Amino acid sequence: MFVDSHCHLDCIDLDEFGNDYDLLIKRCLDAGVEHMLCVSIDMDKYPHMLEQTQHYPQISVSVGVHPMADKSASVSADQLKQLAANDKVVAIGETGLDYYYEQGDAQWQQDRFRTHVQCAVDINKPVIIHTRDASQDTLDILNQENAAHCGGVMHCFTETMEFAEKALELGFMISFSGIITFQNADALREVARQVPDENLLIETDSPYLAPVPHRGKQNYPAYVRHVADKLAEIRQTTIEHIAQVSRENFYRVFQP
């Protein structure tokens, strides 16, 4: 049985599921996905996301604002703490830094990132990190804000082994997505080979980044099996082993 440690169920186009959210979840469960972490990216859409997941014990949620959300999408530590008191909430985020499209002043992104990490440390919940073209600033802020006290996950990992080692020193998990199945991802596959079992997670980041053989289509948690299968190939082990260690790691870190 698999755990999808990072998905955006509320962003999935339900047309292919007959506009039926319950059918989407049934298909995930039927595919052997026993638990899903539905990750928050937008405070305006958060109530609907929470409502959708409310009656499913197989779904946990996080609370946070994506680093690529508009500068005006502010959130306070008090607001995060209040929302995180809900029993469904197991993590803060996703948060972090994304400089790919951001030209010029990034202070507002850094400030919002710090707010999330400070909240996670204060309430002792893991933090979900998104980082793109911002590796050093990401690590600097995590160290400055004592993120080792809360831990968390580097989601949809695409960084170097050097970055991974520094994240591991902070007690973070490394989560791999369908990107490891892409043809041009040899360097990432080498990182995926080296991350210790006890720090390994798998995810879909659905509806984005569908793995081969579904690349170019809408992704959903049932496809996390393909991530596990590729990791098993890379690490010369079985898909059952990858499923087991990633599942155990998820429950240890997030405690849903």
Order of alpha helices (4+ residues) and beta strands (2+ residues): beta-alpha-beta-alpha-beta-alpha-beta-alpha-beta-alpha-beta-alpha-beta-alpha-beta-alpha-alpha
